[in-house]
Amino acid sequence: MGSALGPRHDGGAVFRRTALFAAALAVLMVPFMTAPQAAPNGPVKLVALGDSLTAGYRLPADAAFPTVLERLLKAKGEDVTVSNAGVSGDTATGGLDRVDWSVPDGTAGVILELGANDMLRGTDPKVTEGALSAIIERLKARGIPVLLAGMQAAPNLGPDYKARFDAIFPALAKRYGLTLYPFFLDGIVGDRAQHLDDMIHPNRQGVETIAARMLPTVDSFLDRIRQAPVR
């Protein structure tokens, strides 16, 4: 009877072979489940969302901060693009109004540089902080990391205002776990040789200084982006 129905199968042997196959497959899948997010095809896409300091006020396009930063990164061998989403005169609230369309899908990270015009207008620091917080929340909801570029108030606005305004950026960085560059204009403040004649906006040399000083922080930001878990 047994031979007429074909060869007998050993159920235990089949079970063992199935178990071994499943174990081998699990081992092969571990690197894909635990490894940092793989770099996508093509460059890492950053967006610099800011005001005239980002836009490159009165400067040629190749001297604007995003372009200079991209050049410095590529000189280090980084495959990165930095898009210019700077709008002269923009406040933090203005940035919030346009963040959704200024930061397109596929953006790997945002350099957020806003607040200088709020300070120059004497805007209540609570308003500035609220708008920046909302921008960060919007980007966080889309899974886009933020490098926060800090700003500092001018001394002539008084010690109380300066203390409240200057505290915005480290507080936001701590609250959201952001990469922080404490002061966007570090290294050029008061130096006429690195400013336009208005002594507010950086000239070509000033932008080079800003980008070079920020470069190590941007490198750390890129490391965080690349090590982020797969979403």
N, C-alpha and C positions, 0 to 999 in steps of 0.2 A: 504493500500500500504506500509506504513512504517513497519508494523510488518512482511510483507512478505519478505522484504529485509533485515531483521535482525535488531538488536537494533541500535538506533541512537547514534552517538558519539558526545560528546560535544567538539568541536574544542578548545575552550578556556581552558578547563580542561587539555587537552592533552598538550597544549602549556605550561601551568603553571607547569605541572609535569616535562616536558623536561627541562624547565629553572631551576627548583629546583635541578634536577640531575646534570646539568652542573655546577651550583654554588657549589654544594657539591664536585664535582670532582676537581674543581679549588682550593678549600680550601685544599684538600688532597695533591695536587701537589705542593703547595707553599714550604714546607720544602725541597723537592727534588730539586727545582729550585734555592733556595737561600742559602742552607746550604753549609759550606765549603766542599771541596772534601773529600769523605769518604776514610778511610784508606783501601788500597787494602788487599786482602787475603795474608797473609804471611808478612814478614818483609819489612820495608822501606829499599830500596837498594840505598846505597851511593857508589860513586866511588871516590877514592883519586887519582887524576891525577897529577903526580909530577915527581921529579927527585930522586937523591939518598937519600934525606932527607925523602922522602915518602917511597922509596923502602926498606930502612933498610940496608944501606951499611954496610957490614961486621958484620951484626947481624943475629941471628937466626930468622926464620920466625915469631915466636911468640913474638918477641921484636920489629918488625917493627911498624911504626906509625899507619897504618890502623888497624892492629890487636889489638894494645893496646887501641886505641880509641873505637873500637867495644866492647872490654871487659868492658871498663869504662861505656859505654852507657848501656850495658846489665845489669851491676850491679845496675843501676838506674831504671831498669825495662823497658827500651826501647827495642822494637822489631825491631832491626836495624842490617843490615850487612854493612861492609865497605870493599869494594874490593880494592886490591892494584894494581894500575895502575902506579906505579912509575918505572922509568927507569933511572939508574945511568948515569950521564953525560948529561942528556937531557937538552936542552935549551927551551925557549918558542917557538921558531920556530920548534924544534923537536916535541914538544907537539902538535903543530898545525898539523903537518904532520900525526899524528896518532890518533887524537882525535876521529875521526869517528868510528874507530874499537876498541879503548881503552874504549869507553863508550858505552856499549851495550844498545839495546832497553830495556825498563823496568826500567832504572835507574831513581830514584826519585830526585837525587841531586848530584852535583859534588863539591868536595873540590879541588880547583885549587891551586897547590903549585908549581909554576915554576918561574924562574928568577934568582936563585942563580948562576947558571953556566954562564948566560949572564953577570952578575956582575963580576964574577971572570975572565972572558975573556975580560972585558972592552968593551962589546958590546954597541953600541950606544943605549941609552935608548929609542929612537924613534922606533928602530927595535923591542926591547922587548915589548914595549907598543902596537905596531901594531900587533904582533903575539898573545899576550894575548887578545887583543880586538877581533881578528878574532876567537879565541877559544870560547870566550864568545858569540859572535854572532852565531856561529855554534850551540852551546848548546841552546841558546835562541830560535833559529828557530825550535828546536826539543822539546821545552817546558820544558827544564831541568834547574832548578835553580842552581845558582853557589854561593858557599862560597869562597871568594877570600882570600887566605893566603898571606899576604904581606911579602916582603923581604926588607932589608936595605943594602946599600952599605958599604963596609969597608972604614974607614976614610982615609986609605993610597991611595985611588983612587982620592983624592982631593975633596975640598968642592963643586966645580961646578958639577962634576960628581955625587957626593953623593946627592946633592939637586935635580938634574934632575931624578936620578934613584929612590930615595925614594918617589918622588911625583907620580910615575906611579900608585901605587896601590890605594891610596885614590881617585885619579882622575877617575880611572876605576870604582871603587865602586860607586862613585857619579853619573857618566855618565849612568851606567846601573842599578842603584838601587840595588846593591848587598849587601849581608851580608859580612862584612869585618872583618878579624882578622888581625890587623895591622902588626904584626911581628911574623913570624912562630917560630923563635928561641928565643923568649922572655923568659927570666928566666934562660937561660943556657949560654949566651954569656960570654966568658972569664973564665968560671968555668971549670977547668981541670977535676974535679971529674965527670963532666957530658958529657965529650967528649972522643972520641977515641984519640989515640996518635997523630993523625994529627991535632988536635984542630980545625977541621972543622965540622966533623960529630958527631952527638950525640951518646953516648953509650946507653946501656939499660936504665940506670937511667935518662939520658937526654931525651930520648923518653917519658918516663913516665911523666916527668915534662912538656914537650911540650903538650902532650895529655891532661893532667889534667888542664893546663892553658887554653887550647882551648875549653874545655868541655862546659862552659856556652855559648860560641858563637855558638857551634854546636847545643846545645839545642834550641837556638833562631832560628837557621836555620831550624831545624826540625819543629818548630812551623809554620814557614812561608810556608814550604812545605805542611803541613797538612791543612792550612787555604787557600791554593790556590784554586781559583774557578775551577769547573769542566771544562775541555777543550773539 
